[in-house]
Amino acid sequence: MVSPQGRVLVVGTDGSPRGDAALRWALEVGAHAGDVVRAILVRPRDALLPGASFTIQPHGRVPSRDFSLEDHVAGLRIPSEATVETRTVHGDPATELVTASADADLVVLGTHRGGAVSDLVLGSVGRECVRFSRCPVVVITPEAARHLVPA
């Protein structure tokens, strides 16, 4: 869905090194002048299910309430000719990112976590985005992210 201004790249990020690697790839490699890179932080809804524990974090890192995605992205100082937008939404990460894919040309994600198990199985958010996204999905693995770390 290329707009007259350029493409829209949606990046799922949470302030973690993997999320930062996805954002870095989108800005340095994926996006060009005139494109929009939309960094999206998905916070879980405040409601707890009966029997749920405060310690269960099924979708990985959840930044503290005072975490500012806009400040975090600006602090990374990633050079790019693309326009950067930041959005914080509430809900299920996979659902929100798949929904955002409807207005995007590309979705970019970091993998859930490193290690032997994640090398075999894509994290639940990534898996759902790959299966249901309405546009192509790029997944930045831990190995690929090491190539993106600034010197």
C-alpha positions in Angstrom: 0.0 0.0 0.0 2.5 2.6 -1.2 1.3 6.1 -0.4 2.2 9.1 -2.6 4.6 10.2 0.1 6.3 6.8 0.3 6.0 3.5 2.1 4.9 2.9 5.7 7.0 0.6 7.8 5.5 -0.6 11.1 8.1 -1.6 13.8 7.0 -3.4 16.9 9.4 -2.2 19.6 9.5 -2.2 23.4 12.8 -0.5 24.2 14.7 -3.8 24.4 17.8 -4.5 22.4 15.8 -6.7 20.0 13.2 -4.0 19.5 16.0 -1.4 19.0 17.6 -3.7 16.4 14.3 -3.9 14.5 13.9 -0.1 14.6 17.6 0.3 13.5 17.1 -2.0 10.5 13.9 -0.2 9.5 15.5 3.2 9.6 19.0 2.3 8.2 18.1 -0.4 5.7 14.4 -0.6 5.0 13.3 3.0 4.8 14.1 5.7 2.3 13.5 9.4 1.9 9.7 10.0 2.0 8.9 6.8 3.9 7.3 6.7 7.3 8.6 4.4 10.0 5.9 3.9 12.6 7.4 2.6 15.9 4.6 1.0 17.9 4.8 0.0 21.6 2.0 -2.2 22.7 1.2 -2.2 26.4 -1.0 -4.9 27.9 -4.5 -3.9 29.1 -4.6 -3.1 32.8 -7.3 -5.8 33.5 -6.1 -9.1 34.9 -7.8 -12.3 34.1 -9.1 -14.4 37.1 -6.3 -16.5 38.4 -3.6 -14.5 36.5 -0.4 -13.6 38.2 1.3 -10.2 38.2 4.5 -12.0 37.4 3.4 -13.5 34.1 4.6 -11.5 31.1 3.6 -13.7 28.1 4.8 -11.2 25.5 8.2 -10.3 26.8 9.4 -6.9 28.2 6.8 -4.4 29.3 8.4 -1.0 29.9 7.6 0.9 33.0 4.6 3.3 32.9 6.9 6.4 32.7 8.8 4.9 29.7 8.5 7.3 26.7 8.8 5.6 23.3 9.3 9.0 21.7 12.2 9.9 24.0 13.7 6.4 23.6 13.6 6.5 19.8 15.1 10.1 19.8 17.9 8.9 22.2 18.9 6.1 19.8 20.0 8.8 17.3 19.5 6.5 14.3 20.3 8.4 11.1 17.5 8.2 8.5 15.8 10.3 5.8 12.5 8.7 6.8 9.9 10.3 9.0 9.5 8.6 12.4 6.2 8.3 14.2 5.8 6.8 17.6 2.6 5.2 18.9 1.8 3.6 22.2 -1.4 1.4 22.2 -3.0 -0.9 24.6 -4.0 -4.5 23.9 -2.5 -7.8 22.7 0.8 -7.2 20.9 0.1 -9.6 18.0 -3.4 -8.3 17.4 -2.3 -4.7 17.5 0.6 -5.2 15.1 -1.5 -7.3 12.7 -4.1 -4.6 12.8 -1.4 -2.0 12.0 -0.2 -4.1 9.1 -3.4 -3.2 7.2 -2.1 0.3 6.6 1.6 -0.7 6.2 3.9 -1.8 3.4 6.2 -3.8 5.8 6.2 -4.9 9.4 9.6 -5.2 11.1 10.0 -7.2 14.4 12.9 -8.3 16.6 12.8 -11.9 17.8 11.3 -12.6 21.2 14.5 -13.8 22.9 17.8 -15.4 22.0 18.9 -19.0 22.6 18.6 -22.5 21.2 14.8 -22.7 21.7 14.0 -19.5 20.0 16.2 -20.5 17.1 13.7 -23.3 16.5 10.5 -21.6 17.4 9.5 -18.0 16.6 8.0 -16.1 19.5 4.2 -16.0 19.7 3.9 -12.3 18.6 6.3 -12.9 15.7 4.6 -16.1 14.7 1.1 -14.4 14.7 2.4 -11.5 12.7 4.0 -13.8 10.1 0.8 -15.8 9.8 -1.8 -13.0 9.7 -0.1 -9.8 8.6 -1.6 -8.1 5.6 1.9 -7.1 4.3 5.4 -8.6 4.3 7.1 -9.2 7.6 10.9 -8.9 8.3 12.1 -10.6 11.5 15.5 -9.4 12.8 17.2 -12.4 14.6 19.8 -12.0 17.4 22.5 -12.9 14.8 21.4 -10.2 12.4 21.0 -7.7 15.3 24.7 -8.1 16.2 25.5 -6.7 12.7 23.4 -3.7 13.5 25.1 -2.6 16.8 26.8 0.7 16.3 30.6 0.7 16.6 
